[in-house]
Amino acid sequence: MSAPSKNLVLLGHIGAAHGLKGEVRIESYTSDPVDIASYGSLTGTDSVRVFHIVSLRPLKGGAVIATLKGVSDRSAAEALRGEKLYVPRERLPAPDKDEFYHADLIGLAAVNIDGERIGEIVAVQNFGGGDLLEIRLDGTRKTEYAPFTEAFVPVIDIAAAEVTVIIPKPGVHGVQA
């Protein structure tokens, strides 16, 4: 499947089906999970499929249970599992100072504290302990993670298309090998 347009911002993804009437669990990446419905229709990963949230209710932990237009049974809901949900950037407010959309970070050069390029940001991950920048190191397929905190990412320069990153060594700051 092709990558979505840079004009699209990822707001969440569809998880498991919920119940028998076609409801789905949506992991929302908006600061208030129910806000995912406030941006209008959502576009799927293929940039063709469109999803309309008819109703939703919040769950604990950043998820919602939603009814999507045209999805009326469990089988249809199960078929959507893993679908990513995007919205055109122009529907979103501009981020505050010191806030960034993940889409704006992906593709930026990662440089070390001396300004030497070490790789490229390929993803922003969150495995439950906070955001991590996933960096593909130059000249290799290997990726490394850096916590997305000021201590490990002291400078973000969107205009220069680079981020200063300090990749933690295993065993330092609680990082496990």
Secondary structure per residue as TSV (DSSP state, phi and psi in degrees):
chain	resnum	aa	ss	phi	psi
A	1	M	-	360.0	138.0
A	2	S	-	-75.9	157.9
A	3	A	-	-72.1	145.1
A	4	P	-	-70.4	161.7
A	5	S	-	-60.2	148.9
A	6	K	T	-64.0	-17.0
A	7	N	T	-76.2	-11.7
A	8	L	E	-101.1	140.9
A	9	V	E	-116.6	130.2
A	10	L	E	-71.7	124.0
A	11	L	E	-109.3	-14.5
A	12	G	E	170.5	-174.9
A	13	H	E	-146.9	154.3
A	14	I	E	-83.8	131.5
A	15	G	E	-102.2	-137.5
A	16	A	E	-71.9	155.9
A	17	A	E	-66.4	152.0
A	18	H	E	-128.8	113.4
A	19	G	T	77.0	-165.2
A	20	L	T	-105.9	-7.7
A	21	K	T	-99.9	16.5
A	22	G	T	93.5	7.0
A	23	E	E	-71.3	152.7
A	24	V	E	-130.2	152.9
A	25	R	E	-88.7	131.4
A	26	I	E	-119.0	125.1
A	27	E	E	-83.3	110.5
A	28	S	E	-95.0	135.8
A	29	Y	-	-100.1	5.0
A	30	T	S	-77.5	154.6
A	31	S	S	-58.8	-40.2
A	32	D	S	-108.5	115.8
A	33	P	G	-51.6	-34.4
A	34	V	G	-71.6	-15.0
A	35	D	G	-65.1	-15.2
A	36	I	G	-57.8	-27.9
A	37	A	G	-82.2	-12.5
A	38	S	G	-83.2	-3.8
A	39	Y	G	-100.2	7.2
A	40	G	-	84.7	-155.9
A	41	S	S	-63.4	149.3
A	42	L	E	-112.7	145.1
A	43	T	E	-102.1	141.0
A	44	G	-	-79.3	177.2
A	45	T	T	-56.9	-35.2
A	46	D	T	-77.9	-0.9
A	47	S	S	62.9	9.9
A	48	V	S	-111.9	-46.9
A	49	R	-	-71.2	136.3
A	50	V	E	-121.2	136.7
A	51	F	E	-118.4	133.4
A	52	H	-	-115.4	120.9
A	53	I	E	-81.6	119.6
A	54	V	E	-85.6	-42.9
A	55	S	E	-154.8	158.8
A	56	L	E	-156.7	162.0
A	57	R	E	-142.5	143.2
A	58	P	E	-76.6	152.1
A	59	L	-	-118.8	165.5
A	60	K	T	-71.1	147.5
A	61	G	T	89.3	19.0
A	62	G	S	88.9	17.7
A	63	A	E	-120.9	162.3
A	64	V	E	-135.2	156.9
A	65	I	E	-102.5	125.8
A	66	A	E	-128.1	151.0
A	67	T	E	-105.1	125.9
A	68	L	E	-106.3	139.3
A	69	K	T	-55.9	129.8
A	70	G	T	85.6	-2.4
A	71	V	-	-109.9	107.7
A	72	S	-	-121.9	-0.1
A	73	D	S	-143.9	167.4
A	74	R	H	-60.6	-39.3
A	75	S	H	-61.5	-43.5
A	76	A	H	-65.2	-38.7
A	77	A	H	-66.5	-42.6
A	78	E	H	-63.0	-32.8
A	79	A	T	-67.2	-17.6
A	80	L	T	-92.5	-5.2
A	81	R	T	-54.7	131.0
A	82	G	T	90.6	-10.5
A	83	E	-	-64.1	129.0
A	84	K	E	-87.7	147.6
A	85	L	E	-118.7	122.1
A	86	Y	E	-119.2	159.5
A	87	V	E	-135.5	144.6
A	88	P	E	-60.7	138.1
A	89	R	G	-53.0	-37.3
A	90	E	G	-65.2	-15.7
A	91	R	G	-83.6	-9.6
A	92	L	S	-97.9	149.6
A	93	P	-	-71.4	156.1
A	94	A	-	-65.2	138.9
A	95	P	-	-67.1	149.4
A	96	D	-	-67.5	165.3
A	97	K	T	-56.6	140.1
A	98	D	T	68.0	17.2
A	99	E	-	-122.5	147.6
A	100	F	-	-142.8	144.0
A	101	Y	-	-79.2	138.7
A	102	H	H	-53.3	-39.1
A	103	A	H	-59.3	-28.4
A	104	D	H	-76.5	-19.6
A	105	L	H	-89.1	-33.2
A	106	I	T	-66.3	129.4
A	107	G	T	97.2	-10.3
A	108	L	-	-73.5	149.7
A	109	A	E	-71.1	139.4
A	110	A	E	-101.5	125.4
A	111	V	E	-120.3	153.3
A	112	N	-	-82.0	-179.6
A	113	I	T	-61.8	-22.4
A	114	D	T	-88.3	2.0
A	115	G	S	85.2	7.9
A	116	E	-	-86.9	132.7
A	117	R	E	-64.0	131.7
A	118	I	E	-117.9	-15.9
A	119	G	E	169.9	-157.1
A	120	E	E	-138.5	140.9
A	121	I	E	-74.2	122.2
A	122	V	E	-108.4	-16.2
A	123	A	E	-167.1	161.0
A	124	V	E	-117.9	117.1
A	125	Q	E	-109.8	157.5
A	126	N	E	-147.0	109.3
A	127	F	S	-100.1	17.0
A	128	G	S	112.6	-13.2
A	129	G	S	-111.6	16.4
A	130	G	S	112.8	165.6
A	131	D	E	-69.9	142.1
A	132	L	E	-128.1	136.2
A	133	L	E	-85.1	127.4
A	134	E	E	-97.3	121.1
A	135	I	E	-118.0	122.1
A	136	R	E	-85.1	118.8
A	137	L	E	-71.4	139.5
A	138	D	T	-57.2	139.7
A	139	G	T	76.2	12.4
A	140	T	S	-151.7	165.8
A	141	R	S	-90.4	-9.4
A	142	K	-	-66.7	141.4
A	143	T	E	-119.1	152.5
A	144	E	E	-127.1	156.9
A	145	Y	E	-112.3	142.8
A	146	A	E	-130.3	130.0
A	147	P	E	-58.0	136.0
A	148	F	S	-85.0	70.1
A	149	T	S	-129.1	163.4
A	150	E	T	-62.2	-29.8
A	151	A	T	-65.9	-34.2
A	152	F	T	-104.6	-17.8
A	153	V	-	-132.2	76.8
A	154	P	-	-73.9	-23.4
A	155	V	E	-135.9	129.3
A	156	I	E	-124.6	116.0
A	157	D	E	-122.1	89.4
A	158	I	T	-60.6	-41.5
A	159	A	T	-60.9	-37.9
A	160	A	T	-87.3	-4.0
A	161	A	T	59.5	40.7
A	162	E	E	-147.2	155.3
A	163	V	E	-130.7	129.8
A	164	T	E	-82.7	126.2
A	165	V	-	-129.4	137.1
A	166	I	-	-110.5	108.7
A	167	I	-	-82.5	121.9
A	168	P	-	-68.1	146.9
A	169	K	-	-83.9	145.9
A	170	P	T	-55.3	135.8
A	171	G	T	89.4	-9.1
A	172	V	S	-99.5	136.6
A	173	H	T	58.3	31.6
A	174	G	T	79.5	6.9
A	175	V	-	-78.2	130.3
A	176	Q	-	-100.0	147.5
A	177	A	-	-77.5	360.0
